[in-house]
């Protein structure tokens, strides 16, 4: 790494860390603190338990601040180099803007990749631990009597064994409704599908009623069907387990989201919300790189006064990006746009804007 690259990266790191701290504080102040106070005042939760929940809530907040912090840091880095005329000296020495910005673009790409991993291996786990504490220790298992879109699964080693979807679950009657069960063989190959109107807990296991079995295990392209009046459900989860095992999309890993989507589609249920969540696990972290493409050229101004204008524009960009993301996400969830396309719209527009700004300052 050249000395110049180290110099630019050193100038970048400070504002980036400041941005993470500042934006995290804003998110905490506008939402998290209210929920924490609610746990104390309404549920009488002890302070130690509330603090544990607060710490577990932080990863899901911090991950959202990375793109904004990269934008702020790239803008401030090149704004400072421009205001002190260092950028003029560097370019007079034959260095192009792209070469000067390359360290920032590379570190932003690394941050994006790291954020994808963080979003996959850390955030779902801490979200699940947070929800468990809130549900079991703060709200004292105050689960709703009726839950919709129940998904349960069993595994055969690393492969999916059984995947069950129920449209609804009534805790009072211990009854599942509109059930679809997929059973997989070796290598995750679909072997059998069972549909039933209801399943009732008899105290030991679930009994499906009024259903039909589609057997495709022969592998000859022939589907064998058999109707049944009663059939045991190949899932061992008790009613209490069903209520506790249902997790929100933000508590699931990408692999688990895929399983949920597969279960929804097998039951002909809209899975757009889950698909948007899965695709945004990639597109939101990628925004760090996108914002670097935008922030670096915006900071490259010849006059100090222009730097403040660029800073104001960068704040506006954050609102525009998340506004477009929210709007496109609503279109994707509503089915007006394919979910993968809706998830890519904000980053695509940002990359186009960034490439244009880079081209303009490089002339």
C-alpha positions in Angstrom: 0.0 0.0 0.0 1.4 3.4 -1.0 1.9 6.1 1.5 -0.8 8.2 -0.2 -3.3 5.4 0.2 -2.6 5.2 3.9 -2.9 8.9 4.2 -6.3 9.0 2.6 -7.6 6.0 4.5 -6.4 7.6 7.8 -8.4 10.7 6.9 -11.4 8.4 6.1 -11.5 6.2 9.3 -12.1 9.0 11.8 -15.2 10.5 10.1 -16.5 7.0 9.5 -16.4 6.0 13.1 -17.9 9.3 14.1 -20.7 8.7 11.7 -21.4 5.2 13.1 -21.6 6.7 16.6 -23.6 9.7 15.6 -26.2 7.9 13.4 -26.5 5.1 16.0 -27.2 7.7 18.6 -29.9 9.2 16.5 -31.6 5.9 15.8 -31.5 5.0 19.5 -32.9 8.4 20.5 -35.8 8.2 18.1 -37.0 4.7 18.8 -35.1 2.3 20.9 -35.1 4.4 24.1 -38.9 4.8 23.9 -39.3 1.0 23.8 -36.8 0.5 26.6 -38.6 3.0 28.8 -41.9 1.2 27.9 -40.5 -2.1 29.2 -39.7 -0.5 32.5 -42.8 1.6 33.0 -45.5 -0.8 31.6 -44.0 -4.2 32.4 -41.8 -3.4 35.5 -38.7 -5.0 33.9 -35.6 -4.9 36.0 -32.8 -2.5 34.8 -30.3 -5.3 34.2 -32.7 -7.2 31.9 -33.6 -4.0 30.0 -29.9 -3.2 29.5 -29.3 -6.7 28.2 -32.1 -6.2 25.7 -30.7 -2.8 24.7 -27.3 -4.3 23.9 -28.9 -7.0 21.9 -30.8 -4.4 19.9 -27.7 -2.5 18.9 -26.4 -4.7 16.0 -29.6 -4.3 14.0 -29.2 -0.5 14.4 -25.5 -0.3 13.7 -25.8 -2.2 10.5 -28.1 0.5 9.1 -25.6 3.3 9.9 -22.7 1.9 7.8 -23.9 3.3 4.4 -24.6 6.7 5.9 -21.3 6.8 7.7 -19.4 5.9 4.5 -21.2 8.7 2.7 -20.3 11.2 5.5 -16.7 10.0 5.7 -16.0 10.0 2.0 -17.5 13.5 1.7 -15.6 14.9 4.6 -12.3 13.2 3.5 -12.3 14.8 0.1 -13.8 18.0 1.3 -10.8 18.5 3.6 -8.3 17.5 0.9 -10.0 20.0 -1.4 -10.2 22.9 1.2 -6.5 22.6 2.0 -5.6 22.4 -1.7 -3.9 19.0 -1.1 -6.0 17.6 -3.9 -4.7 20.2 -6.3 -1.1 19.2 -5.5 -1.9 15.5 -5.9 -3.6 16.0 -9.3 -0.8 18.3 -10.4 1.5 15.3 -9.8 -0.4 13.3 -12.4 -2.8 11.4 -10.2 -6.4 11.1 -11.5 -9.4 11.5 -9.2 -10.2 7.8 -9.7 -6.7 6.9 -8.4 -7.1 9.2 -5.4 -10.6 7.8 -4.6 -9.6 4.2 -5.1 -8.6 3.5 -1.4 -12.0 4.8 -0.3 -13.9 2.8 -2.9 -12.0 -0.4 -1.9 -12.6 0.1 1.9 -16.2 0.9 1.2 -16.5 -2.4 -0.8 -14.9 -4.2 2.1 -17.4 -2.6 4.5 -20.2 -3.7 2.2 -19.0 -7.3 2.1 -18.4 -7.3 5.9 -21.9 -5.9 6.5 -23.4 -8.7 4.5 -21.6 -11.2 6.7 -22.6 -9.3 9.8 -26.2 -9.1 8.7 -26.2 -12.9 8.2 -24.3 -14.3 11.1 -24.8 -11.7 13.9 -27.9 -9.6 13.4 -30.5 -12.5 13.1 -29.1 -14.2 16.2 -29.1 -11.0 18.3 -32.6 -10.1 17.1 -33.8 -13.5 18.1 -32.2 -13.3 21.5 -33.7 -9.8 21.9 -37.2 -11.0 21.0 -36.8 -14.0 23.3 -36.0 -11.8 26.3 -38.8 -9.4 25.5 -41.4 -12.2 25.0 -40.4 -14.6 27.8 -38.8 -12.4 30.5 -40.3 -9.0 30.0 -43.8 -9.7 28.7 -44.0 -13.1 30.5 -44.9 -15.2 27.5 -47.9 -13.0 26.5 -48.2 -14.7 23.1 -51.2 -14.0 20.9 -54.0 -16.5 20.8 -54.0 -16.6 17.0 -51.0 -16.6 14.8 -50.8 -16.5 11.0 -48.3 -18.1 8.5 -46.8 -20.8 10.7 -43.7 -22.5 9.3 -42.0 -25.5 10.9 -39.2 -27.7 9.6 -37.0 -30.7 10.4 -33.5 -31.3 9.1 -31.7 -34.5 7.9 -28.2 -33.5 8.6 -27.6 -30.4 6.5 -30.5 -31.1 4.2 -34.1 -30.1 4.6 -36.2 -33.1 5.8 -39.8 -31.8 6.4 -41.2 -28.4 5.7 -44.7 -27.5 7.0 -46.8 -24.4 6.4 -50.1 -23.6 8.1 -52.2 -20.5 7.2 -53.1 -20.0 10.9 -52.9 -21.4 14.4 -55.4 -21.0 17.2 -53.7 -21.5 20.6 -57.0 -21.8 22.4 -58.3 -24.7 20.3 -54.8 -26.0 19.5 -55.7 -26.2 15.9 -53.7 -25.6 12.7 -55.6 -24.6 9.5 -54.9 -25.0 5.8 -51.8 -27.1 6.1 -49.2 -28.0 3.4 -46.4 -30.5 4.3 -43.4 -31.1 2.0 -41.2 -34.1 2.7 -37.7 -34.2 1.2 -35.4 -37.2 0.5 -31.7 -37.5 0.0 -30.0 -34.3 -1.3 -33.1 -32.2 -0.5 -35.2 -33.7 -3.4 -38.9 -33.3 -2.9 -40.6 -36.7 -2.4 -44.1 -36.1 -1.1 -46.6 -33.3 -0.5 -49.5 -33.5 1.9 -52.4 -31.0 2.1 -55.0 -30.9 4.9 -57.8 -28.7 6.0 -56.9 -28.8 9.7 -54.6 -30.5 12.2 -55.6 -30.9 15.9 -53.3 -31.6 18.8 -54.5 -34.8 20.6 -52.2 -34.4 23.6 -49.4 -36.4 22.1 -49.1 -35.5 18.4 -50.9 -33.6 15.6 -53.6 -35.3 13.6 -54.4 -33.9 10.1 -57.9 -34.2 8.9 -59.5 -34.3 5.5 -56.4 -34.2 3.3 -54.7 -35.6 0.3 -51.2 -37.0 -0.3 -49.2 -36.4 -3.5 -46.4 -39.0 -3.8 -43.7 -38.2 -6.4 -40.9 -40.3 -5.0 -40.9 -42.9 -7.8 -39.0 -40.5 -10.0 -40.8 -41.6 -13.2 -42.7 -38.4 -13.6 -45.9 -40.1 -12.3 -47.7 -38.5 -9.4 -49.6 -40.8 -7.1 -52.4 -39.4 -5.0 -54.3 -40.7 -2.0 -57.0 -39.0 0.1 -57.2 -39.5 3.8 -59.6 -38.7 6.6 -57.0 -38.6 9.4 -53.2 -38.7 9.2 -50.5 -37.9 11.8 -48.5 -34.8 11.0 -44.8 -35.5 10.6 -43.8 -32.6 12.9 -43.2 -33.2 16.6 -43.5 -29.6 17.8 -46.0 -29.2 20.7 -48.4 -26.3 20.7 -46.2 -24.3 23.1 -43.2 -24.9 20.8 -45.2 -23.6 17.8 -45.8 -20.3 19.5 -42.2 -19.9 20.6 -40.6 -21.1 17.3 -42.3 -18.5 15.1 -39.7 -15.9 14.3 -40.0 -12.6 12.5 -38.2 -12.2 9.1 -35.4 -10.1 10.7 -34.6 -13.0 13.0 -34.0 -15.4 10.2 -30.8 -16.1 8.2 -30.8 -16.1 4.4 -31.0 -19.9 4.4 -33.9 -19.8 6.8 -35.7 -17.2 4.7 -35.3 -19.4 1.6 -37.0 -22.2 3.5 -39.8 -19.9 4.6 -40.3 -18.7 1.0 -40.3 -22.3 -0.3 -43.0 -23.2 2.3 -45.1 -20.1 1.4 -45.0 -20.8 -2.3 -45.8 -24.5 -1.9 -49.0 -23.4 -0.2 -49.6 -20.7 -2.9 -49.2 -17.9 -0.3 -47.7 -14.5 -1.1 -44.0 -14.6 -0.1 -43.1 -11.1 -1.4 -42.4 -9.7 2.1 -39.9 -12.5 2.8 -38.3 -12.1 -0.6 -37.8 -8.4 -0.1 -36.2 -9.1 3.3 -33.9 -11.6 1.7 -32.8 -9.4 -1.2 -32.3 -6.4 1.0 -29.8 -8.4 3.1 -27.5 -7.8 0.1 -28.7 -4.5 -1.3 -28.7 -2.4 1.9 -25.0 -3.4 2.8 -24.0 -2.7 -0.8 -25.2 0.9 -0.3 -21.9 1.6 1.6 -20.1 1.2 -1.7 -22.8 3.1 -3.6 -22.6 6.1 -1.2 -18.8 6.1 -1.5 -19.2 6.6 -5.2 -21.5 9.5 -4.6 -19.7 11.1 -1.5 -16.2 11.2 -2.8 -16.8 13.4 -5.9 -19.3 15.6 -4.0 -16.5 16.4 -1.5 -14.1 17.4 -4.2 -15.0 21.1 -4.4 -12.7 24.0 -5.1 -14.1 26.3 -2.5 -14.9 25.9 1.2 -18.4 27.2 0.8 -19.0 24.5 -1.8 -18.1 21.9 0.7 -21.0 22.9 3.0 -23.3 22.7 0.0 -22.0 19.2 -0.8 -22.6 18.2 2.8 -26.2 19.3 2.7 -26.6 17.5 -0.6 -25.2 14.3 1.0 -27.8 14.5 3.8 -30.5 14.9 1.2 -29.1 11.9 -0.7 -29.6 9.7 2.5 -33.3 10.7 2.7 -33.8 10.2 -1.1 -32.1 6.8 -1.0 -34.2 5.5 1.9 -37.3 7.1 0.5 -36.8 5.3 -2.8 -36.0 2.1 -0.9 -39.2 2.3 1.1 -41.3 3.2 -2.0 -39.7 0.4 -4.1 -40.0 -2.0 -1.2 -43.8 -1.3 -1.0 -44.1 -1.9 -4.7 -42.2 -5.2 -4.4 -44.2 -6.4 -1.4 -47.5 -5.4 -3.1 -46.6 -7.3 -6.3 -46.5 -4.3 -8.5 -42.8 -5.0 -9.3 -40.7 -8.2 -9.1 -39.1 -8.3 -5.7 -35.5 -8.6 -6.9 -36.0 -5.6 -9.2 -37.6 -3.5 -6.4 -34.7 -4.3 -4.1 -32.1 -3.3 -6.7 -33.7 0.0 -7.7 -32.1 2.2 -4.9 -28.6 0.9 -5.5 -28.9 1.0 -9.3 -29.9 4.7 -9.2 -27.1 5.4 -6.7 -24.5 3.7 -8.9 -25.7 5.6 -12.0 -25.5 8.9 -10.0 -22.1 8.0 -8.6 -20.6 7.1 -12.0 -21.9 10.4 -13.4 -20.3 12.4 -10.6 -17.0 10.6 -11.0 -17.0 11.2 -14.7 -17.8 14.9 -14.2 -15.0 15.5 -11.7 -12.5 13.5 -13.7 -12.8 15.7 -16.8 
